[in-house]
Amino acid sequence: MSPKLQEELLQQMARLPEEQQKQVLAFVKGLLPAAGGISGKDLLKFSGAISQADVQLMAKAIEEGCERIDQSEW
C-alpha cells in the first residue's frame, strides 16, 4: 500500500466512531482470502489408510443415521 493511501485511510478511519472502525476492519478482513487448509496433494499420503470394509461400515452408518427426522426430538 502506498504511504499516501495508507495515511488517507488512517485519517478517515480516525474520524469514525470506534464501532464503525470495527465494522470497517471486519469488512476488510472479509475481503482477504480465507486461510488455506491442507492441499489435496498433502493428503494423498493417507489414501488407502482406511480399509474398504471400514469405508463400507461408515457409509452404511451415514446412510442409516442421516437425513432422518426423529419426531420425538422436536
CHARMM internal coordinates of N, CA and C (Angstrom, degrees):
IC EDIT
DIST 1 N 1 CA 1.4447
DIST 1 CA 1 C 1.5237
ANGL 1 N 1 CA 1 C 107.80
DIST 1 C 2 N 1.2909
ANGL 1 CA 1 C 2 N 114.93
DIHE 1 N 1 CA 1 C 2 N 137.11
DIST 2 N 2 CA 1.4634
ANGL 1 C 2 N 2 CA 118.52
DIHE 1 CA 1 C 2 N 2 CA -179.60
DIST 2 CA 2 C 1.5300
ANGL 2 N 2 CA 2 C 109.64
DIHE 1 C 2 N 2 CA 2 C -69.98
DIST 2 C 3 N 1.3151
ANGL 2 CA 2 C 3 N 116.99
DIHE 2 N 2 CA 2 C 3 N 147.53
DIST 3 N 3 CA 1.4693
ANGL 2 C 3 N 3 CA 120.30
DIHE 2 CA 2 C 3 N 3 CA 179.14
DIST 3 CA 3 C 1.5319
ANGL 3 N 3 CA 3 C 112.67
DIHE 2 C 3 N 3 CA 3 C -57.70
DIST 3 C 4 N 1.3316
ANGL 3 CA 3 C 4 N 116.64
DIHE 3 N 3 CA 3 C 4 N -36.81
DIST 4 N 4 CA 1.4679
ANGL 3 C 4 N 4 CA 120.40
DIHE 3 CA 3 C 4 N 4 CA 179.62
DIST 4 CA 4 C 1.5290
ANGL 4 N 4 CA 4 C 111.03
DIHE 3 C 4 N 4 CA 4 C -64.59
DIST 4 C 5 N 1.3154
ANGL 4 CA 4 C 5 N 116.36
DIHE 4 N 4 CA 4 C 5 N -45.32
DIST 5 N 5 CA 1.4618
ANGL 4 C 5 N 5 CA 121.06
DIHE 4 CA 4 C 5 N 5 CA 178.78
DIST 5 CA 5 C 1.5234
ANGL 5 N 5 CA 5 C 110.34
DIHE 4 C 5 N 5 CA 5 C -64.36
DIST 5 C 6 N 1.3135
ANGL 5 CA 5 C 6 N 116.23
DIHE 5 N 5 CA 5 C 6 N -43.27
DIST 6 N 6 CA 1.4591
ANGL 5 C 6 N 6 CA 120.74
DIHE 5 CA 5 C 6 N 6 CA 179.74
DIST 6 CA 6 C 1.5366
ANGL 6 N 6 CA 6 C 110.68
DIHE 5 C 6 N 6 CA 6 C -60.96
DIST 6 C 7 N 1.3146
ANGL 6 CA 6 C 7 N 116.78
DIHE 6 N 6 CA 6 C 7 N -43.47
DIST 7 N 7 CA 1.4703
ANGL 6 C 7 N 7 CA 121.31
DIHE 6 CA 6 C 7 N 7 CA 179.77
DIST 7 CA 7 C 1.5240
ANGL 7 N 7 CA 7 C 111.15
DIHE 6 C 7 N 7 CA 7 C -63.15
DIST 7 C 8 N 1.3420
ANGL 7 CA 7 C 8 N 116.37
DIHE 7 N 7 CA 7 C 8 N -44.39
DIST 8 N 8 CA 1.4665
ANGL 7 C 8 N 8 CA 119.64
DIHE 7 CA 7 C 8 N 8 CA 179.35
DIST 8 CA 8 C 1.5228
ANGL 8 N 8 CA 8 C 110.91
DIHE 7 C 8 N 8 CA 8 C -64.21
DIST 8 C 9 N 1.3048
ANGL 8 CA 8 C 9 N 116.19
DIHE 8 N 8 CA 8 C 9 N -41.51
DIST 9 N 9 CA 1.4591
ANGL 8 C 9 N 9 CA 120.34
DIHE 8 CA 8 C 9 N 9 CA 178.53
DIST 9 CA 9 C 1.5291
ANGL 9 N 9 CA 9 C 110.96
DIHE 8 C 9 N 9 CA 9 C -60.69
DIST 9 C 10 N 1.3154
ANGL 9 CA 9 C 10 N 116.74
DIHE 9 N 9 CA 9 C 10 N -45.62
DIST 10 N 10 CA 1.4615
ANGL 9 C 10 N 10 CA 120.75
DIHE 9 CA 9 C 10 N 10 CA 179.27
DIST 10 CA 10 C 1.5263
ANGL 10 N 10 CA 10 C 111.32
DIHE 9 C 10 N 10 CA 10 C -63.55
DIST 10 C 11 N 1.3225
ANGL 10 CA 10 C 11 N 117.46
DIHE 10 N 10 CA 10 C 11 N -39.88
DIST 11 N 11 CA 1.4648
ANGL 10 C 11 N 11 CA 120.82
DIHE 10 CA 10 C 11 N 11 CA 178.76
DIST 11 CA 11 C 1.5274
ANGL 11 N 11 CA 11 C 111.18
DIHE 10 C 11 N 11 CA 11 C -62.99
DIST 11 C 12 N 1.3160
ANGL 11 CA 11 C 12 N 115.82
DIHE 11 N 11 CA 11 C 12 N -44.97
DIST 12 N 12 CA 1.4627
ANGL 11 C 12 N 12 CA 119.44
DIHE 11 CA 11 C 12 N 12 CA -179.49
DIST 12 CA 12 C 1.5273
ANGL 12 N 12 CA 12 C 111.22
DIHE 11 C 12 N 12 CA 12 C -67.95
DIST 12 C 13 N 1.3078
ANGL 12 CA 12 C 13 N 116.46
DIHE 12 N 12 CA 12 C 13 N -40.39
DIST 13 N 13 CA 1.4706
ANGL 12 C 13 N 13 CA 120.55
DIHE 12 CA 12 C 13 N 13 CA 178.52
DIST 13 CA 13 C 1.5258
ANGL 13 N 13 CA 13 C 110.93
DIHE 12 C 13 N 13 CA 13 C -62.15
DIST 13 C 14 N 1.3237
ANGL 13 CA 13 C 14 N 117.18
DIHE 13 N 13 CA 13 C 14 N -38.74
DIST 14 N 14 CA 1.4612
ANGL 13 C 14 N 14 CA 121.51
DIHE 13 CA 13 C 14 N 14 CA -178.51
DIST 14 CA 14 C 1.5275
ANGL 14 N 14 CA 14 C 111.60
DIHE 13 C 14 N 14 CA 14 C -63.63
DIST 14 C 15 N 1.3063
ANGL 14 CA 14 C 15 N 117.22
DIHE 14 N 14 CA 14 C 15 N -23.71
DIST 15 N 15 CA 1.4684
ANGL 14 C 15 N 15 CA 121.47
DIHE 14 CA 14 C 15 N 15 CA -179.70
DIST 15 CA 15 C 1.5254
ANGL 15 N 15 CA 15 C 112.28
DIHE 14 C 15 N 15 CA 15 C -80.26
DIST 15 C 16 N 1.3125
ANGL 15 CA 15 C 16 N 116.85
DIHE 15 N 15 CA 15 C 16 N -16.31
DIST 16 N 16 CA 1.4651
ANGL 15 C 16 N 16 CA 120.78
DIHE 15 CA 15 C 16 N 16 CA -178.28
DIST 16 CA 16 C 1.5210
ANGL 16 N 16 CA 16 C 111.10
DIHE 15 C 16 N 16 CA 16 C -85.13
DIST 16 C 17 N 1.3387
ANGL 16 CA 16 C 17 N 116.58
DIHE 16 N 16 CA 16 C 17 N 150.76
DIST 17 N 17 CA 1.4655
ANGL 16 C 17 N 17 CA 119.17
DIHE 16 CA 16 C 17 N 17 CA 171.33
DIST 17 CA 17 C 1.5344
ANGL 17 N 17 CA 17 C 109.43
DIHE 16 C 17 N 17 CA 17 C -64.58
DIST 17 C 18 N 1.3130
ANGL 17 CA 17 C 18 N 116.10
DIHE 17 N 17 CA 17 C 18 N 157.66
DIST 18 N 18 CA 1.4692
ANGL 17 C 18 N 18 CA 120.32
DIHE 17 CA 17 C 18 N 18 CA -175.80
DIST 18 CA 18 C 1.5257
ANGL 18 N 18 CA 18 C 112.32
DIHE 17 C 18 N 18 CA 18 C -56.50
DIST 18 C 19 N 1.3199
ANGL 18 CA 18 C 19 N 117.17
DIHE 18 N 18 CA 18 C 19 N -39.38
DIST 19 N 19 CA 1.4698
ANGL 18 C 19 N 19 CA 119.66
DIHE 18 CA 18 C 19 N 19 CA -178.70
DIST 19 CA 19 C 1.5317
ANGL 19 N 19 CA 19 C 110.80
DIHE 18 C 19 N 19 CA 19 C -62.18
DIST 19 C 20 N 1.3056
ANGL 19 CA 19 C 20 N 117.41
DIHE 19 N 19 CA 19 C 20 N -40.32
DIST 20 N 20 CA 1.4607
ANGL 19 C 20 N 20 CA 120.40
DIHE 19 CA 19 C 20 N 20 CA 178.12
DIST 20 CA 20 C 1.5246
ANGL 20 N 20 CA 20 C 110.96
DIHE 19 C 20 N 20 CA 20 C -71.69
DIST 20 C 21 N 1.3066
ANGL 20 CA 20 C 21 N 117.77
DIHE 20 N 20 CA 20 C 21 N -32.38
DIST 21 N 21 CA 1.4631
ANGL 20 C 21 N 21 CA 120.44
DIHE 20 CA 20 C 21 N 21 CA 174.54
DIST 21 CA 21 C 1.5280
ANGL 21 N 21 CA 21 C 109.60
DIHE 20 C 21 N 21 CA 21 C -61.18
DIST 21 C 22 N 1.3306
ANGL 21 CA 21 C 22 N 115.91
DIHE 21 N 21 CA 21 C 22 N -40.67
DIST 22 N 22 CA 1.4686
ANGL 21 C 22 N 22 CA 120.19
DIHE 21 CA 21 C 22 N 22 CA 177.94
DIST 22 CA 22 C 1.5253
ANGL 22 N 22 CA 22 C 110.55
DIHE 21 C 22 N 22 CA 22 C -64.56
DIST 22 C 23 N 1.3310
ANGL 22 CA 22 C 23 N 116.84
DIHE 22 N 22 CA 22 C 23 N -37.40
DIST 23 N 23 CA 1.4617
ANGL 22 C 23 N 23 CA 120.38
DIHE 22 CA 22 C 23 N 23 CA 178.20
DIST 23 CA 23 C 1.5209
ANGL 23 N 23 CA 23 C 110.81
DIHE 22 C 23 N 23 CA 23 C -65.44
DIST 23 C 24 N 1.3203
ANGL 23 CA 23 C 24 N 116.55
DIHE 23 N 23 CA 23 C 24 N -41.71
DIST 24 N 24 CA 1.4684
ANGL 23 C 24 N 24 CA 120.52
DIHE 23 CA 23 C 24 N 24 CA 177.91
DIST 24 CA 24 C 1.5206
ANGL 24 N 24 CA 24 C 109.97
DIHE 23 C 24 N 24 CA 24 C -62.29
DIST 24 C 25 N 1.3235
ANGL 24 CA 24 C 25 N 116.21
DIHE 24 N 24 CA 24 C 25 N -43.89
DIST 25 N 25 CA 1.4638
ANGL 24 C 25 N 25 CA 120.03
DIHE 24 CA 24 C 25 N 25 CA 178.86
DIST 25 CA 25 C 1.5259
ANGL 25 N 25 CA 25 C 110.87
DIHE 24 C 25 N 25 CA 25 C -60.85
DIST 25 C 26 N 1.3308
ANGL 25 CA 25 C 26 N 117.01
DIHE 25 N 25 CA 25 C 26 N -44.26
DIST 26 N 26 CA 1.4639
ANGL 25 C 26 N 26 CA 120.43
DIHE 25 CA 25 C 26 N 26 CA 178.84
DIST 26 CA 26 C 1.5246
ANGL 26 N 26 CA 26 C 110.55
DIHE 25 C 26 N 26 CA 26 C -62.49
DIST 26 C 27 N 1.3303
ANGL 26 CA 26 C 27 N 117.04
DIHE 26 N 26 CA 26 C 27 N -39.34
DIST 27 N 27 CA 1.4614
ANGL 26 C 27 N 27 CA 120.97
DIHE 26 CA 26 C 27 N 27 CA 178.53
DIST 27 CA 27 C 1.5224
ANGL 27 N 27 CA 27 C 111.08
DIHE 26 C 27 N 27 CA 27 C -62.98
DIST 27 C 28 N 1.3332
ANGL 27 CA 27 C 28 N 115.87
DIHE 27 N 27 CA 27 C 28 N -46.16
DIST 28 N 28 CA 1.4678
ANGL 27 C 28 N 28 CA 119.88
DIHE 27 CA 27 C 28 N 28 CA -179.74
DIST 28 CA 28 C 1.5223
ANGL 28 N 28 CA 28 C 110.36
DIHE 27 C 28 N 28 CA 28 C -62.62
DIST 28 C 29 N 1.3153
ANGL 28 CA 28 C 29 N 116.69
DIHE 28 N 28 CA 28 C 29 N -42.30
DIST 29 N 29 CA 1.4665
ANGL 28 C 29 N 29 CA 119.68
DIHE 28 CA 28 C 29 N 29 CA 178.30
DIST 29 CA 29 C 1.5223
ANGL 29 N 29 CA 29 C 110.70
DIHE 28 C 29 N 29 CA 29 C -61.53
DIST 29 C 30 N 1.3365
ANGL 29 CA 29 C 30 N 116.83
DIHE 29 N 29 CA 29 C 30 N -35.35
DIST 30 N 30 CA 1.4578
ANGL 29 C 30 N 30 CA 121.02
DIHE 29 CA 29 C 30 N 30 CA 178.11
DIST 30 CA 30 C 1.5197
ANGL 30 N 30 CA 30 C 113.07
DIHE 29 C 30 N 30 CA 30 C -67.16
DIST 30 C 31 N 1.3212
ANGL 30 CA 30 C 31 N 116.41
DIHE 30 N 30 CA 30 C 31 N -25.08
DIST 31 N 31 CA 1.4652
ANGL 30 C 31 N 31 CA 120.29
DIHE 30 CA 30 C 31 N 31 CA 178.46
DIST 31 CA 31 C 1.5225
ANGL 31 N 31 CA 31 C 112.51
DIHE 30 C 31 N 31 CA 31 C -76.78
DIST 31 C 32 N 1.3268
ANGL 31 CA 31 C 32 N 115.95
DIHE 31 N 31 CA 31 C 32 N -22.88
DIST 32 N 32 CA 1.4595
ANGL 31 C 32 N 32 CA 119.79
DIHE 31 CA 31 C 32 N 32 CA -177.59
DIST 32 CA 32 C 1.5171
ANGL 32 N 32 CA 32 C 110.76
DIHE 31 C 32 N 32 CA 32 C -74.48
DIST 32 C 33 N 1.3198
ANGL 32 CA 32 C 33 N 118.03
DIHE 32 N 32 CA 32 C 33 N 147.78
DIST 33 N 33 CA 1.4632
ANGL 32 C 33 N 33 CA 119.61
DIHE 32 CA 32 C 33 N 33 CA 177.12
DIST 33 CA 33 C 1.5253
ANGL 33 N 33 CA 33 C 109.93
DIHE 32 C 33 N 33 CA 33 C -63.74
DIST 33 C 34 N 1.3068
ANGL 33 CA 33 C 34 N 114.46
DIHE 33 N 33 CA 33 C 34 N 146.04
DIST 34 N 34 CA 1.4637
ANGL 33 C 34 N 34 CA 119.83
DIHE 33 CA 33 C 34 N 34 CA 179.15
DIST 34 CA 34 C 1.5180
ANGL 34 N 34 CA 34 C 109.88
DIHE 33 C 34 N 34 CA 34 C -63.75
DIST 34 C 35 N 1.3082
ANGL 34 CA 34 C 35 N 114.10
DIHE 34 N 34 CA 34 C 35 N 149.18
DIST 35 N 35 CA 1.4665
ANGL 34 C 35 N 35 CA 118.91
DIHE 34 CA 34 C 35 N 35 CA 177.73
DIST 35 CA 35 C 1.5217
ANGL 35 N 35 CA 35 C 108.66
DIHE 34 C 35 N 35 CA 35 C -60.32
DIST 35 C 36 N 1.2935
ANGL 35 CA 35 C 36 N 115.54
DIHE 35 N 35 CA 35 C 36 N 132.94
DIST 36 N 36 CA 1.4579
ANGL 35 C 36 N 36 CA 120.47
DIHE 35 CA 35 C 36 N 36 CA -177.86
DIST 36 CA 36 C 1.5161
ANGL 36 N 36 CA 36 C 112.06
DIHE 35 C 36 N 36 CA 36 C -72.09
DIST 36 C 37 N 1.2679
ANGL 36 CA 36 C 37 N 115.40
DIHE 36 N 36 CA 36 C 37 N 148.36
DIST 37 N 37 CA 1.4500
ANGL 36 C 37 N 37 CA 120.96
DIHE 36 CA 36 C 37 N 37 CA 175.40
DIST 37 CA 37 C 1.5174
ANGL 37 N 37 CA 37 C 109.29
DIHE 36 C 37 N 37 CA 37 C -96.26
DIST 37 C 38 N 1.2778
ANGL 37 CA 37 C 38 N 114.90
DIHE 37 N 37 CA 37 C 38 N -146.73
DIST 38 N 38 CA 1.4605
ANGL 37 C 38 N 38 CA 121.15
DIHE 37 CA 37 C 38 N 38 CA 179.50
DIST 38 CA 38 C 1.5237
ANGL 38 N 38 CA 38 C 108.00
DIHE 37 C 38 N 38 CA 38 C -91.80
DIST 38 C 39 N 1.2999
ANGL 38 CA 38 C 39 N 116.58
DIHE 38 N 38 CA 38 C 39 N 134.94
DIST 39 N 39 CA 1.4598
ANGL 38 C 39 N 39 CA 119.72
DIHE 38 CA 38 C 39 N 39 CA -179.76
DIST 39 CA 39 C 1.5265
ANGL 39 N 39 CA 39 C 110.05
DIHE 38 C 39 N 39 CA 39 C -72.67
DIST 39 C 40 N 1.3092
ANGL 39 CA 39 C 40 N 114.68
DIHE 39 N 39 CA 39 C 40 N 154.20
DIST 40 N 40 CA 1.4563
ANGL 39 C 40 N 40 CA 119.57
DIHE 39 CA 39 C 40 N 40 CA 177.61
DIST 40 CA 40 C 1.5143
ANGL 40 N 40 CA 40 C 112.15
DIHE 39 C 40 N 40 CA 40 C -59.04
DIST 40 C 41 N 1.3108
ANGL 40 CA 40 C 41 N 115.73
DIHE 40 N 40 CA 40 C 41 N -34.70
DIST 41 N 41 CA 1.4651
ANGL 40 C 41 N 41 CA 120.40
DIHE 40 CA 40 C 41 N 41 CA 179.11
DIST 41 CA 41 C 1.5292
ANGL 41 N 41 CA 41 C 110.71
DIHE 40 C 41 N 41 CA 41 C -59.38
DIST 41 C 42 N 1.3424
ANGL 41 CA 41 C 42 N 116.06
DIHE 41 N 41 CA 41 C 42 N -39.72
DIST 42 N 42 CA 1.4610
ANGL 41 C 42 N 42 CA 119.69
DIHE 41 CA 41 C 42 N 42 CA 179.72
DIST 42 CA 42 C 1.5278
ANGL 42 N 42 CA 42 C 112.58
DIHE 41 C 42 N 42 CA 42 C -70.97
DIST 42 C 43 N 1.3245
ANGL 42 CA 42 C 43 N 116.72
DIHE 42 N 42 CA 42 C 43 N -21.13
DIST 43 N 43 CA 1.4605
ANGL 42 C 43 N 43 CA 120.45
DIHE 42 CA 42 C 43 N 43 CA -179.44
DIST 43 CA 43 C 1.5240
ANGL 43 N 43 CA 43 C 113.05
DIHE 42 C 43 N 43 CA 43 C -87.37
DIST 43 C 44 N 1.3230
ANGL 43 CA 43 C 44 N 117.34
DIHE 43 N 43 CA 43 C 44 N -11.86
DIST 44 N 44 CA 1.4623
ANGL 43 C 44 N 44 CA 120.64
DIHE 43 CA 43 C 44 N 44 CA -177.93
DIST 44 CA 44 C 1.5234
ANGL 44 N 44 CA 44 C 112.74
DIHE 43 C 44 N 44 CA 44 C -58.40
DIST 44 C 45 N 1.3246
ANGL 44 CA 44 C 45 N 116.94
DIHE 44 N 44 CA 44 C 45 N -27.74
DIST 45 N 45 CA 1.4661
ANGL 44 C 45 N 45 CA 119.39
DIHE 44 CA 44 C 45 N 45 CA -179.60
DIST 45 CA 45 C 1.5293
ANGL 45 N 45 CA 45 C 111.84
DIHE 44 C 45 N 45 CA 45 C -63.51
DIST 45 C 46 N 1.3400
ANGL 45 CA 45 C 46 N 117.35
DIHE 45 N 45 CA 45 C 46 N -18.51
DIST 46 N 46 CA 1.4565
ANGL 45 C 46 N 46 CA 120.81
DIHE 45 CA 45 C 46 N 46 CA 179.42
DIST 46 CA 46 C 1.5281
ANGL 46 N 46 CA 46 C 112.40
DIHE 45 C 46 N 46 CA 46 C -91.94
DIST 46 C 47 N 1.3218
ANGL 46 CA 46 C 47 N 116.46
DIHE 46 N 46 CA 46 C 47 N -3.97
DIST 47 N 47 CA 1.4514
ANGL 46 C 47 N 47 CA 120.68
DIHE 46 CA 46 C 47 N 47 CA -179.58
DIST 47 CA 47 C 1.5227
ANGL 47 N 47 CA 47 C 109.90
DIHE 46 C 47 N 47 CA 47 C -58.91
DIST 47 C 48 N 1.3178
ANGL 47 CA 47 C 48 N 115.79
DIHE 47 N 47 CA 47 C 48 N 128.69
DIST 48 N 48 CA 1.4564
ANGL 47 C 48 N 48 CA 120.58
DIHE 47 CA 47 C 48 N 48 CA 179.42
DIST 48 CA 48 C 1.5155
ANGL 48 N 48 CA 48 C 114.10
DIHE 47 C 48 N 48 CA 48 C 83.69
DIST 48 C 49 N 1.3190
ANGL 48 CA 48 C 49 N 117.96
DIHE 48 N 48 CA 48 C 49 N 3.41
DIST 49 N 49 CA 1.4654
ANGL 48 C 49 N 49 CA 120.78
DIHE 48 CA 48 C 49 N 49 CA -178.40
DIST 49 CA 49 C 1.5243
ANGL 49 N 49 CA 49 C 111.76
DIHE 48 C 49 N 49 CA 49 C -70.80
DIST 49 C 50 N 1.3239
ANGL 49 CA 49 C 50 N 116.95
DIHE 49 N 49 CA 49 C 50 N -25.19
DIST 50 N 50 CA 1.4654
ANGL 49 C 50 N 50 CA 121.02
DIHE 49 CA 49 C 50 N 50 CA 178.64
DIST 50 CA 50 C 1.5187
ANGL 50 N 50 CA 50 C 107.71
DIHE 49 C 50 N 50 CA 50 C -102.85
DIST 50 C 51 N 1.3090
ANGL 50 CA 50 C 51 N 115.53
DIHE 50 N 50 CA 50 C 51 N 130.40
DIST 51 N 51 CA 1.4651
ANGL 50 C 51 N 51 CA 119.32
DIHE 50 CA 50 C 51 N 51 CA -177.80
DIST 51 CA 51 C 1.5235
ANGL 51 N 51 CA 51 C 110.49
DIHE 50 C 51 N 51 CA 51 C -66.48
DIST 51 C 52 N 1.3252
ANGL 51 CA 51 C 52 N 115.57
DIHE 51 N 51 CA 51 C 52 N 155.49
DIST 52 N 52 CA 1.4613
ANGL 51 C 52 N 52 CA 120.80
DIHE 51 CA 51 C 52 N 52 CA -179.98
DIST 52 CA 52 C 1.5236
ANGL 52 N 52 CA 52 C 110.58
DIHE 51 C 52 N 52 CA 52 C -60.91
DIST 52 C 53 N 1.3295
ANGL 52 CA 52 C 53 N 117.05
DIHE 52 N 52 CA 52 C 53 N -37.32
DIST 53 N 53 CA 1.4659
ANGL 52 C 53 N 53 CA 120.47
DIHE 52 CA 52 C 53 N 53 CA 178.88
DIST 53 CA 53 C 1.5304
ANGL 53 N 53 CA 53 C 110.47
DIHE 52 C 53 N 53 CA 53 C -62.55
DIST 53 C 54 N 1.3288
ANGL 53 CA 53 C 54 N 116.93
DIHE 53 N 53 CA 53 C 54 N -42.44
DIST 54 N 54 CA 1.4622
ANGL 53 C 54 N 54 CA 120.21
DIHE 53 CA 53 C 54 N 54 CA 178.81
DIST 54 CA 54 C 1.5242
ANGL 54 N 54 CA 54 C 111.41
DIHE 53 C 54 N 54 CA 54 C -66.90
DIST 54 C 55 N 1.3209
ANGL 54 CA 54 C 55 N 116.47
DIHE 54 N 54 CA 54 C 55 N -37.12
DIST 55 N 55 CA 1.4603
ANGL 54 C 55 N 55 CA 120.27
DIHE 54 CA 54 C 55 N 55 CA 177.50
DIST 55 CA 55 C 1.5243
ANGL 55 N 55 CA 55 C 109.77
DIHE 54 C 55 N 55 CA 55 C -62.08
DIST 55 C 56 N 1.3125
ANGL 55 CA 55 C 56 N 117.15
DIHE 55 N 55 CA 55 C 56 N -42.38
DIST 56 N 56 CA 1.4580
ANGL 55 C 56 N 56 CA 120.83
DIHE 55 CA 55 C 56 N 56 CA 179.11
DIST 56 CA 56 C 1.5230
ANGL 56 N 56 CA 56 C 111.18
DIHE 55 C 56 N 56 CA 56 C -65.39
DIST 56 C 57 N 1.3459
ANGL 56 CA 56 C 57 N 117.39
DIHE 56 N 56 CA 56 C 57 N -39.40
DIST 57 N 57 CA 1.4657
ANGL 56 C 57 N 57 CA 120.71
DIHE 56 CA 56 C 57 N 57 CA 177.17
DIST 57 CA 57 C 1.5330
ANGL 57 N 57 CA 57 C 110.99
DIHE 56 C 57 N 57 CA 57 C -63.30
DIST 57 C 58 N 1.3123
ANGL 57 CA 57 C 58 N 116.15
DIHE 57 N 57 CA 57 C 58 N -41.95
DIST 58 N 58 CA 1.4678
ANGL 57 C 58 N 58 CA 119.70
DIHE 57 CA 57 C 58 N 58 CA 179.04
DIST 58 CA 58 C 1.5235
ANGL 58 N 58 CA 58 C 110.87
DIHE 57 C 58 N 58 CA 58 C -65.38
DIST 58 C 59 N 1.3193
ANGL 58 CA 58 C 59 N 116.83
DIHE 58 N 58 CA 58 C 59 N -42.55
DIST 59 N 59 CA 1.4609
ANGL 58 C 59 N 59 CA 120.87
DIHE 58 CA 58 C 59 N 59 CA 179.60
DIST 59 CA 59 C 1.5227
ANGL 59 N 59 CA 59 C 110.38
DIHE 58 C 59 N 59 CA 59 C -62.26
DIST 59 C 60 N 1.3183
ANGL 59 CA 59 C 60 N 117.02
DIHE 59 N 59 CA 59 C 60 N -41.02
DIST 60 N 60 CA 1.4649
ANGL 59 C 60 N 60 CA 121.36
DIHE 59 CA 59 C 60 N 60 CA 179.13
DIST 60 CA 60 C 1.5240
ANGL 60 N 60 CA 60 C 110.45
DIHE 59 C 60 N 60 CA 60 C -65.36
DIST 60 C 61 N 1.3359
ANGL 60 CA 60 C 61 N 117.46
DIHE 60 N 60 CA 60 C 61 N -43.06
DIST 61 N 61 CA 1.4615
ANGL 60 C 61 N 61 CA 121.29
DIHE 60 CA 60 C 61 N 61 CA 179.62
DIST 61 CA 61 C 1.5302
ANGL 61 N 61 CA 61 C 110.78
DIHE 60 C 61 N 61 CA 61 C -63.26
DIST 61 C 62 N 1.3134
ANGL 61 CA 61 C 62 N 116.44
DIHE 61 N 61 CA 61 C 62 N -39.74
DIST 62 N 62 CA 1.4638
ANGL 61 C 62 N 62 CA 120.07
DIHE 61 CA 61 C 62 N 62 CA 178.59
DIST 62 CA 62 C 1.5196
ANGL 62 N 62 CA 62 C 110.17
DIHE 61 C 62 N 62 CA 62 C -66.20
DIST 62 C 63 N 1.3137
ANGL 62 CA 62 C 63 N 116.17
DIHE 62 N 62 CA 62 C 63 N -44.64
DIST 63 N 63 CA 1.4617
ANGL 62 C 63 N 63 CA 120.55
DIHE 62 CA 62 C 63 N 63 CA -179.05
DIST 63 CA 63 C 1.5223
ANGL 63 N 63 CA 63 C 111.14
DIHE 62 C 63 N 63 CA 63 C -62.74
DIST 63 C 64 N 1.3225
ANGL 63 CA 63 C 64 N 116.77
DIHE 63 N 63 CA 63 C 64 N -39.97
DIST 64 N 64 CA 1.4604
ANGL 63 C 64 N 64 CA 120.72
DIHE 63 CA 63 C 64 N 64 CA -177.58
DIST 64 CA 64 C 1.5312
ANGL 64 N 64 CA 64 C 112.37
DIHE 63 C 64 N 64 CA 64 C -78.79
DIST 64 C 65 N 1.3138
ANGL 64 CA 64 C 65 N 116.95
DIHE 64 N 64 CA 64 C 65 N -29.02
DIST 65 N 65 CA 1.4560
ANGL 64 C 65 N 65 CA 119.24
DIHE 64 CA 64 C 65 N 65 CA -172.59
DIST 65 CA 65 C 1.5105
ANGL 65 N 65 CA 65 C 116.32
DIHE 64 C 65 N 65 CA 65 C -102.68
DIST 65 C 66 N 1.3060
ANGL 65 CA 65 C 66 N 117.36
DIHE 65 N 65 CA 65 C 66 N -9.13
DIST 66 N 66 CA 1.4647
ANGL 65 C 66 N 66 CA 119.72
DIHE 65 CA 65 C 66 N 66 CA -176.02
DIST 66 CA 66 C 1.5152
ANGL 66 N 66 CA 66 C 111.29
DIHE 65 C 66 N 66 CA 66 C -108.17
DIST 66 C 67 N 1.3081
ANGL 66 CA 66 C 67 N 113.84
DIHE 66 N 66 CA 66 C 67 N 158.37
DIST 67 N 67 CA 1.4574
ANGL 66 C 67 N 67 CA 122.63
DIHE 66 CA 66 C 67 N 67 CA 176.32
DIST 67 CA 67 C 1.5198
ANGL 67 N 67 CA 67 C 112.91
DIHE 66 C 67 N 67 CA 67 C 58.04
DIST 67 C 68 N 1.3070
ANGL 67 CA 67 C 68 N 115.07
DIHE 67 N 67 CA 67 C 68 N 34.03
DIST 68 N 68 CA 1.4630
ANGL 67 C 68 N 68 CA 119.84
DIHE 67 CA 67 C 68 N 68 CA 175.12
DIST 68 CA 68 C 1.5243
ANGL 68 N 68 CA 68 C 107.58
DIHE 67 C 68 N 68 CA 68 C -122.11
DIST 68 C 69 N 1.3027
ANGL 68 CA 68 C 69 N 115.67
DIHE 68 N 68 CA 68 C 69 N 140.29
DIST 69 N 69 CA 1.4560
ANGL 68 C 69 N 69 CA 120.51
DIHE 68 CA 68 C 69 N 69 CA -179.84
DIST 69 CA 69 C 1.5173
ANGL 69 N 69 CA 69 C 108.61
DIHE 68 C 69 N 69 CA 69 C -100.24
DIST 69 C 70 N 1.3187
ANGL 69 CA 69 C 70 N 115.11
DIHE 69 N 69 CA 69 C 70 N 124.24
DIST 70 N 70 CA 1.4590
ANGL 69 C 70 N 70 CA 121.28
DIHE 69 CA 69 C 70 N 70 CA 175.09
DIST 70 CA 70 C 1.5216
ANGL 70 N 70 CA 70 C 106.48
DIHE 69 C 70 N 70 CA 70 C -98.73
DIST 70 C 71 N 1.3212
ANGL 70 CA 70 C 71 N 116.67
DIHE 70 N 70 CA 70 C 71 N 104.06
DIST 71 N 71 CA 1.4615
ANGL 70 C 71 N 71 CA 121.58
DIHE 70 CA 70 C 71 N 71 CA -175.38
DIST 71 CA 71 C 1.5264
ANGL 71 N 71 CA 71 C 112.63
DIHE 70 C 71 N 71 CA 71 C -59.13
DIST 71 C 72 N 1.3261
ANGL 71 CA 71 C 72 N 117.33
DIHE 71 N 71 CA 71 C 72 N -27.68
DIST 72 N 72 CA 1.4657
ANGL 71 C 72 N 72 CA 120.04
DIHE 71 CA 71 C 72 N 72 CA -178.60
DIST 72 CA 72 C 1.5276
ANGL 72 N 72 CA 72 C 112.41
DIHE 71 C 72 N 72 CA 72 C -73.78
DIST 72 C 73 N 1.3224
ANGL 72 CA 72 C 73 N 117.61
DIHE 72 N 72 CA 72 C 73 N -13.48
DIST 73 N 73 CA 1.4584
ANGL 72 C 73 N 73 CA 120.29
DIHE 72 CA 72 C 73 N 73 CA 179.09
DIST 73 CA 73 C 1.5198
ANGL 73 N 73 CA 73 C 112.21
DIHE 72 C 73 N 73 CA 73 C -82.64
DIST 73 C 74 N 1.3115
ANGL 73 CA 73 C 74 N 117.96
DIHE 73 N 73 CA 73 C 74 N -14.39
DIST 74 N 74 CA 1.4641
ANGL 73 C 74 N 74 CA 120.51
DIHE 73 CA 73 C 74 N 74 CA -176.67
DIST 74 CA 74 C 1.4770
ANGL 74 N 74 CA 74 C 111.86
DIHE 73 C 74 N 74 CA 74 C -94.34
END
COOR INIT
IC SEED 1 N 1 CA 1 C
IC BUILD
